[in-house]
């Protein structure tokens, strides 16, 4: 069966997304392989993930986020901004909106090409978390901000083999069966950090991650290395702002602000998801 579907291509913080209004349904029952094909660069639209906008009885709408490999994740920080901009542009929601996600309700305020999001507090934090990689033991922090991250502070970020080291940590037995995202962070100043991200589901380094910037900001503050508000410098060259209240070792009132760009609107036809294998050229 063919599915001709209208979509928007959006970018936020350097992550790119395919955004689809799915309030009327009609997409394939088996979404994972369909989404994996759509995200395949050079053979289809290409994206870090697909975001479905669906109806909600608890919020203005529901957001479902799928990684490039077709797996569904509870939350995507940059994706929240993208779908908020889309919903505002399409008059689905007002500029100030509430969004139902797999990690709970989040709020967003669209300010032109920038979006401010209010996110829930982390459900789990383990600081100074030792992890053995072969004959080496490293130290980082494990945090779940809707999705899990292992955050390692490093002094040298540019020459770091992010893809290789990130993949090793992502698949470490400690984090199975679900695995973890990985964020490498360098503290530049009390209120500035630089990050590089390895994302599960994409299985590679990405230019940015909103939840990665949040995880790095929270853990470095909890360790006493930074203080909010924090500006995060990403691989994509676009800064993400993270702010929160920090008192007596606890964080609250978390906000993340950054860009949300509409790149183009289009319509998928069957050539976008048929006649090729997204695994053919993957290592």
Secondary structure, 3 states (H helix, E strand, C coil): CCCCEEEEEEEECCEEEEEEECCCCCCCCCHHHHHHHHCCCCCCCCCCEEEEEECCCCCCEEEEEEECCCCEECCCHHHHHHHHHHHHHCCCCCCEEEEEECCEEEEEEEECCEEEEEECCCCEEEEEEEEEECCEEEEEEEEECCCEEEEEECCCCCCCCHHHHHHHHHCCHHHCCCCCEEEEEEEEECCEEEEEEEECCCCEEECCCHHHHHHHHHHHHHCCCCCCCEEEECCCCCCEEEEEEEECCEEEEEEEEEECEEEEEEEECHHHCCCCCCCCCCC
